[in-house]
Amino acid sequence: MADKTIVVTGASGFVGSAVLVKAATTGNKIVAISRTPLTHNTAAVQVQIPELNGDTNWQPVLAKGGVEVIIHAAARVHQMQENAVDPLLAYREVNTAGTLNLARQAAAAGVKRFIFISSIKVNGEATAPGRPFKHDDTPQPQDPYGVSKAEAEAGLKQLASDSGMEIVIIRPPLVYGKGVKANFATMLKWAQKNLPLPLGAIHNRRSMVALDNLVDLIVTCIDHPNAANQTFLVSDNQDVSTSELLQMMTVAAGKKPRLIPVPVSWLKLLGKVTGKQAVIDRLCGNLQLDIEHTKATLGWTPSVTVEQGIRCCFVEK
């Protein structure tokens, strides 16, 4: 694995910064791309690229040649509170046009492999009981973020066919770990405060992926021969209900769970009355991934359990 030059975009982000740490252990030369200077220690060569779009000039990174692998983690991430006038256009500018512009320049520069961190939102928003998403399902994105990622994937596959550059697509679900934000961070705060919550009777099944597991898969794909031109779903291979997740969080916070078993039908009625139906749907719905193709193709299994991953969220820096 050693002696490659590997470019990591989004190097200051939640996933990208963790990839830098792991990739540094492989003995390869790492080039870290970010919009702003990195604040964490890294042995990587740092290059600032202020904007990611269809016009970004990647020659400062690619002109000297020698780059063999690009791990593209930079993206306009899913916005819980969207403020763009045209969200789809905003996502497309970065996640579709920006990705394909980089990939085309990479192919022209002789880059051998392009690893794209996509999203399970390409598959859709929810699964029926007992019918998890699979790597070869027909994409059914339902929001602008998912659409932008799906369009990028389609463009990358065509580019791989036209240029010969190998493409690896990885679709994670919710990624959690130290420093996680958004809804998962809110749930961690609930656990720390040990609030009595009416969420003790939710028996759904949801796939997640610990940051360490996702990063391990990404690094595995740097030079695994079977990864070329494949799409991989990734998870902890341990689906949990919302009730189980909150119990694990509360225990990891050193508290005794206080979950009240309110029927899901009541929660959904409450969500409808309060205008929080989308939130309740996420808390109560199913979203499962089948990662058998990933495991069989790469000989890879996640090493971190959900319980271990949640404990990492509470570890002080």
N, C-alpha and C positions, 0 to 999 in steps of 0.2 A: 504494500500500500504506500510505502514511503516514496519520496522524491518527486511527487507531483506538485504542480502549482494549482491551488484550489482557491477560487474566488467565492466569497460568501457575501451576498447582498443582504440588506436589512440587518447589518451586524450589530446595531445598537438595540434591536428589538428583543422581545421576549424569547422567541425561538432562535433568532440569528445569533444573539450573544451566547446562548448555551451551545450552539453548534461550534462557535469559535473555540470554546474551552475544550470540547471533545475532539475536534479536528486537530487541535494542537498536539494531542497525544499520539497522533498517527505518524509523526515524523515528516509530514509534508510541509511545503511552504504555503502559508495561508495569507490571502489578501482580503482584508476586511473593508467592505463598502458600506458607508453610512452617509446620511444627510448632514450630520453634525459630528464633531470630534467624539471619539469614544471616551467614556468616563471610567471604564473599567480597565484593569491591567490586561494586556494581551501581547503576545509575541508576534502577532500578525502585522503585516505591512498595511497601513491605513491609507485609504483613499476616500476623499469626500466627493460625492456626486449629489449636488443639491436637489435635483428633480428627477423623478422617474416618470417618463412618458414616451410617446412615440418619436420624439425628437432628441432624446438624450444621446449625447456623444460618449461612447464607451471606449474611445481610442486611448485615453490615458491609462486604461486598464489593460486593453488588448493589444495595443500597438507593438509592444516589445515581443509579443508571441510567447509561447511556452505555457500558456494557461491550458490545462487539460480538462478541468472540471469546474463548472459553475453550479453553486447551490443557491438557488434564487428564492430567498425567504422574504424579500422586500415586497410590500403590498399596501394598498389602501385597505385596511382591515374592516371587518364588519362593524358598522356604527350602530350602537344601541339608540342614540339620539341623533338621527340623521338631520343635517342642516344644509345639505347641498340643494340647490334649486332643481337640478336634474341629477338624482343619485346614480342612475344607470350610466350617464355620460361620465360622471366623476370616477366611478369604478372602472369603466372601460379605459379611460385615459391612462390610468396607472396599471391596472391588473391585466388588461388585454393588450393595448397598444404598447405600453411600457415593457411588458414581458416579451412580446414578439419582436420588438425593436432590438432588445438586448440579445435575444436568441439568434436573430438574423446576423447581427454583427459578430456574435460568438462563432457561428458556423463559418462565416467568411474568414475568421481568424484561425480556424483550424481546431477549435475547442472540440474535444472528443465526446464529452457527456454533459448534459444540461439537466440538473435535478430541480424540478419545479414543485414547490410546496403549495399545493392547491387546497381544496377544502371538501369535506363530505357534503357541503351544501350543493355541490355539483349534482349529487344523486338526488337530493331533495331535503325536505324539512323534517319528515317523520316516517316511521316504518309501521306496518301492520304487525300485530303480535305474531311472533314466530316467522317473520319474513324479513330478515336483516338485509341491508344494502350489500351488494356484491360489486366486485371491481369491474365487471363487464356489463352491469346494468346500463340501460339507455339513460343518459343524463336527463334529469328533470328538475333543473334549478328553478326556484320559485321566488327568489328575490334578486335585486340588482347585483349584489356581491356574488352570489352563486352563478348568475348568468355571466358575469365578467370572467370568472375563473373557468367556467365551461368553455367559453369562447377562446380563452388563452390555450386551454388544453387542445382544442381542435386545431388551432393554428400551429401549435408545437408538433403535433403528430404529422401534419402536412409538411412542415419544415424538415422533420426527421426523414420523411420519405424522399424529399427533394434533395437534401444535402448530405445525408448519411450520418449527421451528428446524432448520437444516441440521446434519447429523451427518457427521463424517469419521472413519473408523476406520482406524488404522494398525497393522499387525501385524508387528513386527520379530522376527527370530530373535535369536541371541546378539549383544549390542551390546558392542563393545570400544573402548577408547581409553585415554587417560591417566587413571589412577585406577580402572581396571576391577578387579573383585574376583572372588571365587569361583574356579571351575575355570580360567578363562582366566588369572587372576593366578598360579595355581599353575604353569601351563605356562610363563609368562614367567620364573618363578623357575628352572624346570628349564633353560631356555635360557641364563639368566645364569650358572648354575653349570656349564653345559656337561656335564651328566651323560650318560653313555652310557645310552641308553634302548632298550628292545626294541620300538620303534614305527616301524621303518623300512619295513615291508611292508604298511601300511594304505592301501588304494586306494579309500577311500570318497569321497563328495562331500558337502560341507557348505556351506551358505550362512550367512554372517555379515553384519553391517553395522557399518561404522566409525561411531563416534559423530558425526563431522562429516557423514557422508552422511545419517544418520537426522535430524539436526537440520535439515539443508538441506531435506529433504522436508517436515518438519513446518512450517517457515516458509513454504515454497512453498504449503502448503495453507491458510494464513491467509486468503488472498483469491482463490485461483485459482477461477474460475467453474466449472470442470469437476470440482472436488473435492467439491462438494455431494452428500451422501448416497451416498458411495462408500466401498468398503473397499479399502485398498491394502496389498499386501505390499511389503516393502522389503528390499533386500540390497545388497551391493557389486557384484552382477551378475558375480561371479568366484568360483565355487565351488572349494573346495580340499579335499584330503584331510588327514587328521590328520598324516600324515608330511610333506606339503608345508608345512603350517602350522608345525610344529616346526622345519623347516629354515629357514623365513623368520624365525621368532623368533630362532633361534640366530645367523643372519647379522646380523640387526638389533642383536643384543647384542654384535656384534664377535667372534664365535667361529665355529669350524668345526664343523658338525653332526657328531654322533657317534650316529647312529641305527643300531641293529642290526636287520636284516630278519628278525624272528621271525614265523613264519606266524600269521595271525589265528586259526586254529583252536587253536593253542597258547595264545594270549592268552585266548581264551574259556574254555578248560579251566582256566587259571590263575585266571580270575575266578570260576569256579564253585567251585573248591577253597577259595579265600580269602574267599568271600562278597562279592566285589567285582564281581559280574557286571553290575550296573547301570552301574558306571563303565566297564567294558570295552565294554559295548554302546554307550555314548555316544561313546567314542573310535573305535569301529570302524563305527558305523552311519551311514546316509545321512539327511540332512535338507536337502532342496533346495527353494528357492522360485522360482516363475516370476513375475517382476516385469514382464512385458511389458505387462500391463494398466496398471500404474502409469506406466510410461514413455510409453505411447501416450496415456493420458488426460490427463496433465499436461505432456507434452513434457519430461519430466525424466529425467536420467541421473545416476547417482552419479559424483561428480568425484574421489573418493579411492579409490585402489586398495588391495587388501589389504596389499601391501608397504608402502605409505605409511602406512596406518592402524596397522600393527604398529610401524613406526618411531616413530610418535607416542607409543606406550605407553612408550617408553624415554627420551623427552625429559624432562629435569629441569624442574621448575617454575621 
